[in-house]
Amino acid sequence: MPRTPTLDQLADDLTQGRVTARKLVADCLARIDDTSGEGARAFLHIARRQAVAAADGIDVLRAAGAAPSRYAGIPVSIKDLFNVQGQVTKGGSKVLDDRPAAASDAPAVARLRQAGFIIIGRTNMTEFAFSGVGLNPHYGTPKCAFDRRTGRIPGGSSSGAAVSVADGMAHMGLGTDTGGSCRIPAAYNGIVGFKPTASRVPTAGALPLSHSLDSVGPLARSVACCAAIDAIISGEAPRALVPASLKGLRIAAPQTFVLSGMDDAVSGDLERALSALSAAGASVDRIAVPEFDDIPRINAKAGFAAPEALAWHLDLITERGPDYDPRVLVRINRGREQTALDYLRLQADRAALIAAIEKRLGGYDVIALPTVPTIAPPIAALDKDEDFGRINLLALRNPTVVNMIDGCAISLPMHKPGEAPTGLMLAGLRGRDHALLSIAAAVETLLDARAG
């Protein structure tokens, strides 16, 4: 699955007059409307008229030398979790249908608009972002970009965001990540997904899942794409992405539960990726990280997401409980199992975990592990609740580690062309986002060269 054109390539084409914003929007709409594709399931709302009008306006501004940024005119998709002025924010659910339209954009959306990006539509997602597999019984489930004949899960919760980018229906998808919701669908669909340190991008104007873990990030076609979007939505000045040197790079490759349950495809691709890094001069230390092994115990009583989601949903469940996805409702209601003492201990355990990890891994430049341990399973494999639960937990397991340590992480494609997509997750400690992106850019080039 090709990952071009990138945002920089599109920006160059717009600047040089090789393409117009109107043409980019028309091409994305044609992909969405293609009945052989996944547009009807990937999008919950298409801003057709508004996108065309915005494109015409951007083309006029660019002709006058007044485009708000070099990216102005590029169509992007917005996860249905974010407020977009004049639209109802449903969170992939039916229970918010009667809510008023948003009076203003979420800050992340507003910053994209200010840079001239064009919102092509709102993307499908797991209801209220509470799953890593991407199923949605209300609006249908978009199929993963790989092996459409079988019909594989897209990953969640930013399912439609990933499919919209992989299929060329948008050139970037704005998503959220509470336990892997940008990285899991990126891995399954062969694209790049970035989860920043949570505090860097405002979560205001997005329906919450867990205020302790929620973060906002992009799904796109390259590390440079993600870095460009991250700078915009975090309110930072644009900066050149300079790939790090791989020679002497210190990589921690945890030999913990994050490697259990790997299928042959992920195991083989991970080994080839780590071997390529070693050959390029990086120091790959396969080390025990016992703190990671303790995370299941810390989260044994439903972790942060269930009680924090329940606090937000409690009245809504009383009013509209039967209208929820039953699998999501069960997970939210697990928050009732926690006592106040449990929650306070959970917070203390997380603080101790972060301190211990920063001590153990602080001397490394990056952490490397598989994003998810398997390729995307068939949608049909999740028909039974017990299979859904098992596959969902497996998909969430590795990405959740990074949310729990308040870190940053990116998923890069590490498979060979034509094979099932697999993801290499590179992670950094909190606040090391820029260093991580530089490292990821170098690793991306290495993996692309190896695949070629």
C-alpha positions in Angstrom: 0.0 0.0 0.0 1.7 3.2 -1.1 2.0 6.0 1.5 2.3 8.8 -1.0 1.6 11.6 -1.6 2.8 13.1 1.7 1.6 16.5 3.0 4.9 18.1 1.9 4.6 16.7 -1.6 1.0 18.0 -1.8 2.1 21.4 -0.4 4.8 21.6 -3.1 2.3 20.7 -5.8 0.0 23.4 -4.5 2.7 26.0 -4.3 4.0 25.2 -7.8 0.5 25.3 -9.3 0.6 21.6 -10.3 -2.7 21.1 -8.5 -5.4 23.1 -6.9 -7.2 22.7 -3.6 -10.4 22.3 -5.6 -8.9 19.3 -7.4 -7.6 17.7 -4.2 -11.1 18.0 -2.7 -12.8 16.6 -5.8 -10.4 13.7 -5.8 -11.0 12.9 -2.1 -14.8 13.1 -2.6 -14.6 10.8 -5.6 -12.7 8.3 -3.4 -15.4 8.6 -0.7 -18.2 8.2 -3.3 -16.6 5.1 -4.9 -19.1 2.4 -4.1 -16.4 -0.3 -4.3 -14.6 1.4 -1.4 -15.2 2.0 2.2 -16.4 5.6 2.2 -19.9 4.9 3.3 -18.6 3.2 6.5 -15.4 5.3 7.0 -17.4 8.5 7.2 -20.3 9.5 9.3 -20.7 12.9 7.8 -19.3 14.4 4.6 -18.8 18.2 4.5 -19.2 18.2 0.7 -20.5 21.7 0.1 -18.3 23.3 2.8 -15.2 21.6 1.5 -15.7 22.7 -2.1 -16.4 26.3 -0.9 -13.3 26.3 1.3 -11.1 24.9 -1.5 -12.3 27.7 -3.9 -11.5 30.3 -1.2 -8.0 28.8 -0.6 -7.3 28.8 -4.3 -8.1 32.5 -4.5 -5.9 33.2 -1.5 -3.0 31.3 -2.9 -3.3 33.0 -6.2 -3.0 36.3 -4.3 0.0 35.1 -2.3 -2.1 35.0 0.9 -2.5 31.3 1.7 -2.4 30.9 5.5 0.2 28.1 5.2 1.9 25.9 2.7 -0.5 23.2 3.6 -3.6 25.3 2.9 -6.0 23.5 0.6 -5.2 19.9 1.7 -8.3 17.8 2.7 -8.2 16.1 6.1 -10.7 14.1 8.1 -11.8 14.6 11.7 -12.7 11.9 14.1 -16.3 12.0 15.2 -15.1 12.8 18.8 -14.2 16.4 18.1 -16.4 19.5 18.0 -16.7 21.0 14.6 -18.7 24.2 14.5 -22.2 23.7 13.3 -22.1 19.9 13.5 -23.4 17.5 16.2 -20.6 15.6 18.0 -21.9 12.0 18.3 -18.8 10.1 19.3 -19.8 7.2 17.0 -23.0 6.7 19.0 -26.7 7.2 18.6 -27.3 8.5 22.1 -26.2 12.0 21.3 -28.3 12.5 18.2 -30.5 15.0 20.0 -27.6 17.2 21.2 -27.2 20.7 19.7 -24.6 21.4 17.1 -21.2 22.6 18.4 -20.9 26.3 18.8 -17.2 26.3 18.0 -14.4 24.1 16.8 -12.3 22.1 19.3 -8.9 23.8 19.6 -7.1 21.1 17.6 -9.7 21.5 14.8 -9.5 25.3 14.9 -5.7 25.2 14.5 -6.0 22.9 11.5 -8.5 25.3 10.0 -6.3 28.3 10.7 -3.5 26.6 8.8 -5.9 26.2 5.8 -6.5 22.5 6.0 -10.0 21.6 4.6 -12.3 19.4 6.6 -13.7 16.8 4.2 -15.8 15.0 6.8 -16.2 13.3 10.2 -14.9 9.7 10.5 -16.4 6.6 12.0 -15.0 5.3 15.3 -15.7 2.8 18.1 -18.6 4.2 20.1 -17.2 6.7 22.6 -13.6 5.5 21.7 -13.9 2.5 24.1 -12.2 -0.3 22.1 -9.1 -1.0 20.1 -10.7 -3.1 17.3 -12.9 -0.5 15.6 -16.2 -2.2 15.4 -19.3 0.0 15.3 -22.8 -1.7 15.3 -24.6 1.6 14.8 -23.0 2.8 11.6 -21.1 -0.2 10.3 -17.4 -1.1 10.5 -15.0 0.0 7.8 -12.8 -2.8 6.5 -9.1 -2.6 7.0 -7.2 -1.5 3.9 -5.5 -4.9 3.6 -7.4 -8.0 2.4 -10.8 -6.4 1.7 -12.2 -9.7 0.4 -11.8 -11.3 3.8 -12.9 -8.1 5.7 -10.5 -7.4 8.5 -10.9 -5.1 11.5 -9.6 -1.5 11.0 -8.4 -1.1 14.5 -9.8 1.5 16.9 -10.9 3.6 18.1 -9.9 5.9 15.2 -11.0 3.4 12.7 -12.4 5.7 10.0 -9.5 8.1 10.3 -7.0 5.3 9.4 -9.1 4.0 6.5 -9.7 7.5 5.2 -6.0 8.1 4.9 -5.1 4.6 3.6 -7.7 4.8 0.9 -6.9 8.4 -0.2 -10.2 9.8 1.0 -8.3 12.3 3.1 -4.6 13.1 3.4 -4.5 13.1 7.2 -6.9 12.0 9.9 -7.2 13.7 13.3 -7.6 11.1 16.0 -7.4 10.6 19.7 -5.3 8.0 21.6 -6.2 6.8 25.1 -4.8 3.3 24.9 -3.6 3.1 21.3 -6.4 4.6 19.2 -4.1 6.3 16.8 -1.4 3.7 16.7 -3.5 0.5 16.5 -5.5 1.5 13.3 -2.3 2.9 11.8 -0.5 -0.5 12.3 -3.4 -2.5 10.8 -3.7 -0.2 7.8 -0.1 0.3 6.9 0.2 4.0 7.8 1.8 6.1 10.5 0.1 7.1 13.8 1.5 9.4 16.4 0.5 9.7 20.1 2.1 12.8 21.6 2.8 13.4 25.3 -0.8 14.0 26.4 -0.3 17.6 27.8 1.1 19.0 24.5 -2.2 19.1 22.5 -5.4 20.4 24.1 -8.2 17.8 24.5 -10.8 20.5 25.0 -13.7 20.2 22.6 -13.3 16.4 22.3 -15.7 13.9 24.0 -13.6 12.4 26.9 -12.9 8.8 27.5 -10.3 9.1 30.3 -9.0 12.5 31.3 -6.0 10.8 32.8 -4.9 9.1 29.5 -6.5 10.9 26.6 -4.3 12.5 24.0 -4.8 14.0 20.5 -2.7 13.0 17.5 -2.5 12.5 13.7 -2.8 9.4 11.4 -0.9 10.1 8.2 1.4 8.6 5.5 4.8 9.5 6.9 6.6 10.6 10.0 7.1 14.1 8.4 3.3 14.4 8.0 2.7 13.5 11.6 5.4 16.0 12.7 3.9 18.8 10.7 0.4 18.2 12.0 1.7 17.8 15.6 3.4 21.2 15.4 0.2 22.8 14.2 -2.3 21.2 16.7 0.1 21.7 19.6 0.5 25.4 18.8 4.2 25.3 18.1 6.1 27.1 15.5 6.9 24.9 12.4 10.3 23.3 12.6 12.3 21.3 10.1 12.3 17.6 10.8 15.9 16.5 10.8 16.4 12.7 10.9 18.6 11.5 13.8 21.7 9.5 13.2 21.1 5.8 13.7 24.8 5.2 14.5 25.2 4.9 18.3 21.4 5.2 18.9 20.5 3.5 22.2 17.4 1.4 21.7 15.7 -0.5 24.5 13.8 -3.5 23.2 11.7 -4.8 26.2 11.6 -8.6 26.6 8.4 -8.6 28.7 4.8 -9.5 28.1 4.7 -7.0 25.2 6.2 -9.8 23.1 3.8 -12.5 24.1 1.2 -13.7 21.6 3.0 -12.5 18.5 2.0 -14.2 15.2 4.7 -15.2 12.7 4.2 -12.0 10.6 4.8 -9.6 13.4 7.6 -11.6 14.9 9.4 -11.9 11.6 9.0 -8.2 10.7 10.1 -7.1 14.2 13.2 -9.2 14.1 14.1 -7.9 10.6 13.5 -4.3 11.8 15.7 -4.7 14.9 18.4 -6.5 12.9 18.4 -3.6 10.3 18.8 -1.1 13.1 21.7 -3.0 14.6 23.3 -3.2 11.1 22.9 0.5 10.8 24.9 1.1 13.9 22.3 1.4 16.6 22.7 -0.4 19.9 19.7 -2.6 20.5 19.5 -3.8 24.1 17.0 -6.6 24.6 16.3 -6.0 28.3 13.8 -7.0 30.9 11.4 -4.3 32.0 9.6 -5.7 35.1 7.7 -2.5 35.6 5.8 -3.2 32.3 4.9 -6.7 33.6 3.2 -5.0 36.6 0.8 -2.9 34.5 -1.9 -5.7 34.3 -2.0 -5.8 38.1 -2.2 -2.0 38.3 -5.1 -2.0 35.9 -6.8 -5.1 37.3 -9.9 -3.1 38.5 -10.7 -1.6 35.2 -7.9 1.0 35.1 -8.6 4.7 34.5 -10.8 4.5 31.5 -13.9 2.7 33.0 -14.4 4.9 36.1 -13.6 8.1 34.4 -15.9 7.3 31.5 -18.6 6.2 33.9 -18.5 9.6 35.6 -19.2 11.3 32.3 -21.8 8.8 31.0 -23.7 8.0 34.2 -26.8 10.2 33.6 -26.7 9.4 29.9 -26.7 5.6 30.6 -29.8 6.1 32.9 -31.6 7.9 30.0 -30.4 6.0 27.0 -28.6 2.8 28.2 -30.4 0.4 25.7 -29.1 2.5 22.8 -25.4 2.0 23.6 -23.3 -0.7 21.9 -23.6 -3.4 24.6 -19.9 -4.2 24.4 -19.1 -0.6 25.1 -21.7 -0.3 27.9 -20.2 -3.4 29.7 -16.8 -1.8 29.7 -18.0 1.6 31.0 -20.0 -0.2 33.7 -16.9 -1.8 35.0 -16.1 1.5 36.5 -18.7 0.6 39.2 -16.3 -2.0 40.5 -13.9 0.6 41.7 -14.0 2.2 45.1 -12.6 5.6 45.8 -9.7 3.9 47.6 -9.1 1.8 44.5 -8.9 4.9 42.3 -6.5 6.7 44.7 -4.3 3.6 44.8 -4.4 3.5 41.0 -3.2 7.1 40.8 -0.4 6.3 43.2 0.6 3.2 41.4 0.8 5.0 38.1 3.0 7.8 39.6 5.3 5.1 41.0 5.3 3.3 37.6 6.3 6.5 35.7 9.1 7.2 38.2 10.5 3.7 37.9 10.4 3.6 34.1 12.1 7.0 33.8 14.8 5.7 36.1 15.2 2.4 34.2 14.9 3.7 30.6 16.0 7.3 31.0 19.4 6.5 29.5 18.0 5.1 26.3 17.1 7.2 23.2 14.0 5.2 22.3 12.0 2.1 23.2 11.1 -0.3 20.4 8.3 -3.0 20.4 5.5 -4.2 18.2 2.6 -1.9 18.1 0.2 -4.9 18.1 1.3 -8.5 18.3 -0.9 -9.7 15.4 -2.0 -8.7 12.0 -5.6 -7.4 11.7 -7.9 -10.4 12.3 -11.1 -10.9 10.3 -14.2 -9.0 11.5 -16.0 -12.3 11.6 -13.6 -13.6 14.2 -15.1 -11.1 16.8 -18.6 -12.4 16.5 -18.5 -14.0 20.0 -18.2 -11.8 23.0 -15.4 -13.8 24.5 -13.4 -13.6 21.2 -14.1 -9.9 21.0 -12.8 -9.4 24.5 -9.6 -11.4 24.0 -8.7 -9.7 20.7 -9.6 -6.3 22.0 -7.3 -6.7 25.0 -4.5 -8.0 22.8 -4.7 -5.0 20.5 -4.7 -2.5 23.3 -2.0 -4.2 25.4 1.2 -2.8 24.0 0.0 0.8 23.2 -1.5 1.2 26.6 1.9 0.8 28.2 2.9 4.2 26.7 -0.3 5.9 27.9 0.3 4.6 31.4 3.8 6.0 31.6 2.6 9.3 30.1 5.0 8.9 27.2 4.9 9.6 23.4 4.9 7.0 20.7 4.6 6.4 17.0 3.7 3.4 14.9 5.6 2.9 11.7 4.9 0.3 9.0 7.5 -2.5 9.1 6.1 -5.0 6.7 7.2 -5.8 3.1 5.1 -4.4 0.2 2.1 -6.6 -0.5 2.2 -8.4 2.9 -0.1 -7.9 5.8 0.6 -4.6 7.5 2.5 -4.7 10.8 3.6 -1.9 13.0 6.9 -1.0 14.8 6.2 1.2 17.8 8.9 3.6 18.8 8.3 5.2 22.2 9.9 7.9 24.3 9.5 9.2 27.8 7.2 12.1 28.4 8.3 15.3 26.8 10.7 13.7 24.4 8.3 14.1 21.4 10.7 16.0 19.1 13.6 13.6 19.7 11.2 10.7 19.0 10.0 12.2 15.7 13.6 12.7 14.6 14.5 9.1 15.4 11.3 7.8 13.8 12.2 9.7 10.6 15.5 8.0 10.4 14.0 4.6 11.2 11.3 5.1 8.6 13.9 5.8 5.9 15.8 2.6 6.9 12.7 0.4 6.9 11.5 1.9 3.5 14.9 1.2 2.0 14.9 -2.4 3.4 11.4 -3.0 2.1 12.3 -1.7 -1.3 
